[in-house]
Amino acid sequence: MLTPICPLCGGKVVEKDVEKIVKGGNDVAILRVKAGVCEKCGERFYTKEVHKKIEEIRSELKQRTTELYKPIGRTYVYETVIE
């Protein structure tokens, strides 16, 4: 159960489907998850179950056990500092 009021700013929290980017090692997964989102400050809140699944996915990425993941492109590092 999500809190109806944001503990950070006091705004109203509403349930939404959001994208969550999870990094594990050098790999990244883009997840669609349910979250409580504050209408005032934008802070996101996850249930314990969603948080647990996010951590499981992060662990799978670190261990490179990604057979169930669909590759969608490539990621590059731009090594020069942009000033």
Backbone torsions as a table, in degrees:
resi	resn	phi	psi	omega
1	MET	NA	133.4	-179.7
2	LEU	-94.6	151.2	177.9
3	THR	-72.0	139.3	-179.9
4	PRO	-79.3	-16.3	-177.9
5	ILE	-123.1	133.1	179.9
6	CYS	-67.0	124.7	179.1
7	PRO	-72.7	-12.7	-179.3
8	LEU	-87.1	-41.8	-174.2
9	CYS	-129.7	-7.8	-179.9
10	GLY	86.5	3.0	179.7
11	GLY	-72.9	168.3	178.9
12	LYS	-78.9	134.0	178.6
13	VAL	-102.5	127.6	178.8
14	VAL	-121.7	148.7	179.7
15	GLU	-80.1	133.8	179.4
16	LYS	-142.8	158.5	167.8
17	ASP	-88.2	125.8	-177.1
18	VAL	-131.1	162.7	171.9
19	GLU	-93.4	135.0	177.6
20	LYS	-123.2	124.8	177.2
21	ILE	-95.4	124.8	-176.9
22	VAL	-119.3	128.1	177.9
23	LYS	-108.2	136.5	175.2
24	GLY	-140.6	111.4	-173.5
25	GLY	65.8	-129.1	178.1
26	ASN	-96.2	2.5	-176.7
27	ASP	-103.8	155.2	-177.7
28	VAL	-133.8	140.3	174.2
29	ALA	-124.0	142.4	175.4
30	ILE	-105.8	118.9	-175.9
31	LEU	-111.4	149.5	169.1
32	ARG	-105.9	119.1	-176.2
33	VAL	-135.2	159.9	172.3
34	LYS	-87.0	137.3	179.7
35	ALA	-147.8	155.2	168.1
36	GLY	-86.3	129.8	-178.4
37	VAL	-123.7	127.5	178.4
38	CYS	-71.5	127.8	179.1
39	GLU	-70.8	-18.6	-177.0
40	LYS	-92.6	-53.0	-174.7
41	CYS	-107.5	-11.3	177.4
42	GLY	84.7	-1.5	179.0
43	GLU	-58.6	143.7	179.6
44	ARG	-107.4	144.1	178.1
45	PHE	-129.4	135.0	-177.7
46	TYR	-116.5	147.7	173.3
47	THR	-69.4	164.6	177.8
48	LYS	-59.8	-37.7	-178.4
49	GLU	-66.3	-44.0	178.6
50	VAL	-65.6	-44.0	179.2
51	HIS	-59.9	-42.1	179.1
52	LYS	-62.0	-43.3	-180.0
53	LYS	-65.9	-39.2	176.8
54	ILE	-59.8	-44.2	179.6
55	GLU	-66.4	-36.1	175.7
56	GLU	-62.9	-43.1	179.5
57	ILE	-65.7	-41.4	176.8
58	ARG	-58.5	-42.3	179.0
59	SER	-64.7	-42.2	178.0
60	GLU	-61.8	-40.3	177.8
61	LEU	-63.0	-43.8	179.5
62	LYS	-62.1	-37.5	-178.8
63	GLN	-85.9	-2.9	-179.4
64	ARG	60.2	32.6	174.2
65	THR	-97.3	75.3	-170.4
66	THR	-116.4	28.7	-178.4
67	GLU	-60.0	-30.3	-177.8
68	LEU	-86.6	0.1	-177.9
69	TYR	-96.0	142.7	179.2
70	LYS	-96.0	118.0	176.7
71	PRO	-68.9	137.6	-177.6
72	ILE	-124.8	3.3	-179.3
73	GLY	164.4	-158.1	179.9
74	ARG	-127.5	156.8	176.0
75	THR	-120.0	138.4	-179.6
76	TYR	-125.2	152.2	173.4
77	VAL	-105.4	125.8	173.7
78	TYR	-92.7	105.7	-167.4
79	GLU	-81.4	-13.5	178.8
80	THR	-84.2	135.3	177.4
81	VAL	-71.5	129.4	178.8
82	ILE	-91.4	122.9	-177.4
83	GLU	-107.7	NA	NA
